[in-house]
């Protein structure tokens, strides 16, 4: 079986979509090597540099960089990705964005009777509303409804995203969480020298945020909460971004490190801190929250979006969205509890419910159900490389 994932949101800089696709590729490769299963996997994206058939195959889609897409490149037409898909001859295609890649997947479905899956990774209406207004956001809802109704299966990583799709007229979307590698994200990876490198005094309470530095992450709320907490607390920001990052107030109790591509080094940073704080309230899932939980960290997060489904009273505290006072109070409250006990509960929940070894068989089972309803039998794929 040949599976193709196509999306503009796959890139070396990481992110939830890249983590999901890399984990899927590794899981399929292990399954093939251990059991001789006939799986092939291709990732098509404008943000890869290689073209060929390795494990997984990485195929570059011609595209251009556009402002406002955080460094991601976007195909300018449906034709180029559609031709690449047709040449690869997959048995099933999954689209990970709502742009030209998704329409290319639907063209393949229509012309070649190939099942097409859409994974709703990005909450487009909520992202455009603050920038472009309610009228454009309503248009985005109509666009998504028209697009996703044409797919055989629509997956969403959180229940709140399933509800949002239902509200705009996309019925029958399936809740499919993402996962983590609980062997990589583990308390034993703790960087014991982290506090010394940051120049922290004994007894300093070390908070961490990791992820993109963009307006929807509400890092201004987090910075203000840390200012209110005072010098006993220190915030480590680990991430990449643009203007929003430079707008953060300077202070002796805030440190900044660049985005960490290596998951083991990221795990070491997370495990070396006390508490993960996530102020964003519009995440479709919140993978970094699970990664921190697997490292044994309690979580303080905004009570909104997909993150709120991951954090409960045993694993952390939820704060009122967009409120520095509420966030600061929740941080103080979590330190008043037994951090070790909360961290153990967080680790247990992440491992038992969200390890990739549990999540990816769910995804493949959904694929199998779709494939059972299709009758096509395709010849082996061709090697293809399309350049700009």
C-alpha positions as CSV (number, residue, x, y, z in Angstrom):
1,X,0.0,0.0,0.0
2,X,1.3,3.4,-1.0
3,X,0.3,6.3,1.3
4,X,1.0,9.9,0.3
5,X,0.8,12.9,2.6
6,X,0.7,16.2,0.9
7,X,0.8,19.6,2.7
8,X,2.5,23.0,2.7
9,X,2.9,22.7,6.4
10,X,5.7,20.1,6.4
11,X,9.1,21.8,7.0
12,X,12.5,21.3,8.6
13,X,11.6,23.9,11.2
14,X,9.2,21.4,12.7
15,X,5.7,22.1,14.0
16,X,2.9,19.7,14.8
17,X,2.3,18.6,11.2
18,X,5.9,17.8,10.6
19,X,6.1,15.9,13.8
20,X,3.0,13.9,12.9
21,X,4.3,13.0,9.4
22,X,7.8,12.1,10.6
23,X,6.3,9.9,13.3
24,X,4.1,8.2,10.7
25,X,7.0,7.6,8.4
26,X,9.1,6.1,11.1
27,X,6.3,3.9,12.3
28,X,5.6,2.6,8.8
29,X,9.3,1.9,8.2
30,X,9.6,-0.1,11.4
31,X,6.4,-2.1,10.6
32,X,7.8,-2.9,7.1
33,X,11.1,-4.0,8.4
34,X,9.8,-6.0,11.3
35,X,6.8,-7.6,9.6
36,X,7.5,-7.4,5.9
37,X,4.3,-5.3,5.5
38,X,4.1,-3.8,2.0
39,X,3.8,-0.1,3.0
40,X,5.3,2.8,1.1
41,X,5.1,6.3,2.2
42,X,5.7,9.6,0.4
43,X,5.6,13.1,1.8
44,X,5.0,15.9,-0.8
45,X,5.6,19.4,0.3
46,X,7.0,22.7,-1.1
47,X,9.3,22.9,1.9
48,X,11.6,19.8,1.2
49,X,14.7,20.0,-0.8
50,X,15.1,16.4,-2.0
51,X,13.3,14.5,-4.7
52,X,13.4,10.8,-4.9
53,X,12.2,7.6,-3.3
54,X,13.8,6.9,0.0
55,X,12.0,5.9,3.3
56,X,10.0,8.0,3.3
57,X,10.1,9.6,-0.1
58,X,10.3,13.4,0.1
59,X,9.0,15.1,-3.1
60,X,9.3,18.8,-3.5
61,X,6.3,20.7,-4.9
62,X,7.1,23.8,-6.9
63,X,6.0,26.8,-4.9
64,X,6.7,30.4,-3.8
65,X,7.2,32.0,-0.5
66,X,4.4,34.3,0.6
67,X,4.3,36.9,3.4
68,X,2.4,35.9,6.5
69,X,3.0,32.1,6.2
70,X,5.8,31.9,8.8
71,X,8.4,30.8,6.2
72,X,6.2,28.1,4.6
73,X,6.0,28.0,0.8
74,X,2.7,27.7,-1.0
75,X,2.0,26.1,-4.4
76,X,0.7,28.7,-6.8
77,X,-1.5,26.3,-8.8
78,X,-3.3,23.1,-8.3
79,X,-1.8,21.6,-11.4
80,X,1.8,20.9,-10.2
81,X,0.9,19.0,-7.0
82,X,-1.9,17.2,-8.9
83,X,0.6,16.0,-11.5
84,X,3.0,14.8,-8.8
85,X,0.2,12.9,-7.1
86,X,-0.9,11.3,-10.3
87,X,2.6,10.2,-11.2
88,X,3.1,8.7,-7.7
89,X,-0.1,6.6,-8.0
90,X,-0.9,6.3,-4.3
91,X,-3.5,4.0,-2.9
92,X,-4.6,6.8,-0.5
93,X,-3.8,10.5,-0.1
94,X,-4.0,12.6,3.0
95,X,-4.0,16.4,2.6
96,X,-2.7,18.4,5.6
97,X,-3.7,21.9,4.6
98,X,-6.7,23.6,3.1
99,X,-5.0,25.1,0.0
100,X,-3.9,23.9,-3.4
101,X,-2.6,20.6,-1.9
102,X,-6.1,19.7,-0.8
103,X,-7.6,20.5,-4.2
104,X,-4.9,18.4,-5.8
105,X,-5.9,15.5,-3.6
106,X,-9.5,15.9,-4.6
107,X,-8.5,16.0,-8.3
108,X,-6.8,12.7,-7.8
109,X,-9.8,11.3,-6.0
110,X,-12.1,12.4,-8.8
111,X,-10.0,11.2,-11.8
112,X,-8.5,8.0,-10.4
113,X,-11.0,6.8,-7.8
114,X,-8.4,7.2,-4.9
115,X,-9.7,7.7,-1.3
116,X,-8.8,11.2,0.0
117,X,-8.4,12.1,3.6
118,X,-8.2,15.7,5.0
119,X,-6.6,16.4,8.3
120,X,-7.8,19.7,9.8
121,X,-4.6,20.9,11.4
122,X,-5.1,24.7,11.2
123,X,-8.1,26.7,12.4
124,X,-8.3,29.0,9.4
125,X,-11.3,31.1,10.4
126,X,-9.9,31.9,13.8
127,X,-6.5,32.8,12.4
128,X,-7.8,35.2,9.8
129,X,-10.5,36.9,11.9
130,X,-8.2,39.1,14.0
131,X,-6.2,40.1,10.9
132,X,-8.9,40.5,8.2
133,X,-12.2,40.8,10.1
134,X,-15.4,38.9,10.5
135,X,-16.5,39.1,6.8
136,X,-13.3,37.3,5.7
137,X,-13.6,34.8,8.5
138,X,-17.2,33.9,7.4
139,X,-15.9,33.5,3.9
140,X,-13.2,31.2,5.2
141,X,-15.9,29.0,6.9
142,X,-17.8,28.8,3.6
143,X,-14.7,27.9,1.7
144,X,-13.8,25.1,4.2
145,X,-17.3,23.7,4.2
146,X,-17.2,23.4,0.4
147,X,-13.7,21.9,0.4
148,X,-14.0,19.3,3.2
149,X,-17.4,18.0,2.2
150,X,-15.8,16.5,-0.9
151,X,-13.3,14.3,1.1
152,X,-14.0,10.7,2.0
153,X,-12.9,11.4,5.6
154,X,-12.0,14.5,7.6
155,X,-9.9,14.1,10.7
156,X,-9.5,16.7,13.4
157,X,-7.0,16.5,16.3
158,X,-9.4,17.7,19.1
159,X,-13.1,17.6,19.9
160,X,-13.4,21.3,19.8
161,X,-12.2,21.2,16.1
162,X,-14.7,18.5,15.3
163,X,-17.4,20.8,16.8
164,X,-16.2,23.8,14.8
165,X,-16.3,21.8,11.6
166,X,-19.8,20.6,12.5
167,X,-20.9,24.2,13.1
168,X,-19.8,25.3,9.6
169,X,-21.5,22.4,7.9
170,X,-18.7,19.7,7.7
171,X,-20.6,16.8,9.2
172,X,-19.1,13.5,10.3
173,X,-15.5,14.7,11.0
174,X,-13.6,12.2,13.2
175,X,-11.6,13.1,16.3
176,X,-8.1,11.8,15.8
177,X,-5.5,13.0,18.4
178,X,-1.9,13.4,17.6
179,X,0.8,11.7,19.7
180,X,4.3,11.8,21.1
181,X,7.3,9.6,21.3
182,X,7.4,8.8,25.0
183,X,10.9,7.3,24.8
184,X,12.3,10.6,23.4
185,X,10.2,12.9,25.7
186,X,11.2,11.4,29.1
187,X,12.1,12.9,32.5
188,X,15.5,11.1,32.3
189,X,16.6,13.6,29.6
190,X,16.7,16.4,32.0
191,X,19.5,18.9,31.4
192,X,20.9,19.3,34.8
193,X,23.1,22.2,33.8
194,X,20.3,24.3,32.3
195,X,19.7,26.5,35.3
196,X,23.4,27.2,35.7
197,X,23.7,28.2,32.0
198,X,20.7,30.6,32.5
199,X,22.4,32.1,35.5
200,X,19.6,31.3,37.9
201,X,19.9,31.5,41.6
202,X,19.0,28.5,43.8
203,X,15.3,28.3,44.4
204,X,14.2,30.1,41.2
205,X,11.0,28.7,39.7
206,X,11.7,27.9,36.1
207,X,8.8,28.1,33.6
208,X,9.1,27.2,29.9
209,X,7.2,28.0,26.8
210,X,8.2,26.2,23.5
211,X,6.7,26.9,20.1
212,X,6.3,29.5,17.4
213,X,6.4,33.2,18.5
214,X,3.3,34.5,16.7
215,X,0.4,36.7,17.8
216,X,-2.1,33.8,18.3
217,X,0.2,32.3,20.9
218,X,-0.6,35.2,23.3
219,X,2.9,35.5,24.5
220,X,2.2,39.1,25.6
221,X,-0.2,37.6,28.1
222,X,2.5,35.2,29.4
223,X,5.2,38.0,29.6
224,X,2.8,40.2,31.6
225,X,2.0,37.3,33.9
226,X,5.7,36.6,34.5
227,X,6.3,40.3,35.2
228,X,3.5,40.2,37.9
229,X,5.0,37.1,39.5
230,X,8.3,38.8,40.0
231,X,12.0,37.8,40.4
232,X,11.3,34.5,42.0
233,X,10.1,33.2,38.7
234,X,12.0,32.9,35.4
235,X,10.6,32.2,31.9
236,X,12.5,30.3,29.2
237,X,11.1,30.9,25.7
238,X,12.1,28.3,23.2
239,X,10.9,29.1,19.7
240,X,11.1,30.8,16.4
241,X,9.1,33.7,15.0
242,X,9.2,37.2,13.8
243,X,7.9,40.5,14.9
244,X,5.9,39.2,17.8
245,X,9.0,37.9,19.4
246,X,10.8,41.2,19.2
247,X,7.8,42.9,20.8
248,X,8.1,40.9,24.0
249,X,9.2,43.1,27.0
250,X,12.8,42.7,28.1
251,X,13.4,41.6,31.6
252,X,15.9,39.9,33.8
253,X,13.4,37.0,34.4
254,X,12.9,36.1,30.7
255,X,15.4,34.2,28.6
256,X,15.1,33.3,24.9
257,X,16.5,30.3,23.0
258,X,16.0,29.6,19.3
259,X,13.8,26.9,18.0
260,X,15.2,23.5,18.8
261,X,14.8,21.1,15.8
262,X,16.3,18.1,17.6
263,X,13.6,16.4,19.6
264,X,16.0,15.0,22.2
265,X,17.6,18.4,22.9
266,X,14.1,19.9,23.1
267,X,13.2,17.1,25.6
268,X,16.3,18.0,27.7
269,X,15.2,21.6,27.8
270,X,11.6,20.8,28.8
271,X,12.7,18.2,31.4
272,X,15.1,20.7,32.9
273,X,12.3,23.1,33.8
274,X,9.5,23.0,36.4
275,X,6.3,23.8,34.6
276,X,5.2,24.3,31.0
277,X,3.0,27.4,30.5
278,X,0.9,27.7,27.3
279,X,-1.1,30.9,27.1
280,X,-2.6,30.4,23.6
281,X,-6.4,29.6,23.5
282,X,-6.8,28.7,19.8
283,X,-4.6,25.7,19.4
284,X,-6.2,22.9,17.3
285,X,-4.3,20.4,19.5
286,X,-1.2,21.5,21.4
287,X,1.5,18.9,20.8
288,X,4.1,20.7,22.9
289,X,1.8,20.2,25.9
290,X,1.9,16.5,25.5
291,X,5.6,16.5,25.0
292,X,6.1,18.4,28.2
293,X,3.8,16.1,30.1
294,X,5.7,13.1,28.8
295,X,8.8,14.8,30.3
296,X,7.1,14.9,33.7
297,X,6.1,18.6,33.7
298,X,2.9,19.9,35.1
299,X,1.1,22.3,32.7
300,X,-0.5,25.7,33.2
301,X,-2.6,26.6,30.1
302,X,-5.4,28.8,28.8
303,X,-8.8,27.2,29.1
304,X,-9.5,27.2,25.4
305,X,-8.9,25.3,22.1
306,X,-7.5,21.9,21.9
307,X,-5.0,22.3,24.8
308,X,-7.8,22.4,27.3
309,X,-8.7,18.8,26.4
310,X,-5.2,17.6,27.3
311,X,-4.9,19.2,30.8
312,X,-7.0,18.1,33.8
313,X,-6.9,18.6,37.5
314,X,-4.4,15.8,37.9
315,X,-1.9,17.1,35.3
316,X,-2.1,20.9,35.7
317,X,-4.3,24.0,36.0
318,X,-6.3,25.8,33.4
319,X,-6.4,29.6,33.5
320,X,-8.9,32.1,32.0
321,X,-7.8,33.0,28.5
322,X,-6.3,36.4,27.8
323,X,-5.9,37.2,31.5
324,X,-2.4,37.8,32.8
325,X,-3.8,37.9,36.4
326,X,-5.5,34.5,36.0
327,X,-2.4,33.0,34.4
328,X,-0.2,34.3,37.1
329,X,-2.6,33.0,39.7
330,X,-2.6,29.5,38.1
331,X,1.2,29.4,38.0
332,X,1.3,30.3,41.7
333,X,-1.4,27.7,42.5
334,X,0.4,24.9,40.7
335,X,3.6,25.6,42.7
336,X,1.5,25.3,45.9
337,X,0.8,21.7,45.0
338,X,3.1,18.7,44.8
339,X,4.9,19.2,41.5
340,X,6.4,15.7,41.5
341,X,3.0,14.0,41.9
342,X,1.5,16.2,39.2
343,X,4.4,15.5,36.9
344,X,4.0,11.7,37.4
345,X,0.3,11.9,36.5
346,X,1.1,14.0,33.5
347,X,3.7,11.5,32.3
348,X,1.3,8.6,32.9
349,X,-1.5,10.2,30.9
350,X,0.8,11.1,27.9
351,X,2.2,7.6,27.7
352,X,-1.0,5.6,28.2
353,X,-3.2,7.7,25.9
354,X,-1.0,9.5,23.4
355,X,2.1,7.5,22.5
356,X,2.5,7.1,18.8
357,X,2.4,3.4,19.2
358,X,-1.2,3.8,20.3
359,X,-2.2,6.7,18.0
360,X,-0.8,5.6,14.6
361,X,-2.6,2.2,14.6
362,X,-5.8,4.2,15.0
363,X,-4.9,6.3,11.9
364,X,-4.0,3.2,9.8
365,X,-7.2,1.6,10.9
366,X,-9.1,4.5,9.5
367,X,-7.2,4.2,6.2
368,X,-8.0,0.5,6.0
369,X,-11.7,1.2,6.4
370,X,-11.6,3.6,3.5
371,X,-9.6,1.4,1.3
372,X,-12.0,-1.5,1.8
373,X,-14.6,0.5,0.0
374,X,-12.5,1.2,-3.1
375,X,-11.8,-1.3,-5.9
376,X,-8.8,0.2,-7.6
377,X,-5.6,-1.7,-8.2
378,X,-2.7,0.5,-9.3
379,X,0.7,-0.3,-10.9
380,X,3.9,0.6,-9.1
381,X,4.7,4.4,-8.8
382,X,7.0,6.1,-11.2
383,X,10.0,8.2,-10.0
384,X,9.2,11.8,-10.7
385,X,10.8,15.1,-10.0
386,X,9.1,18.4,-10.9
387,X,11.2,21.6,-10.5
388,X,10.3,25.2,-10.6
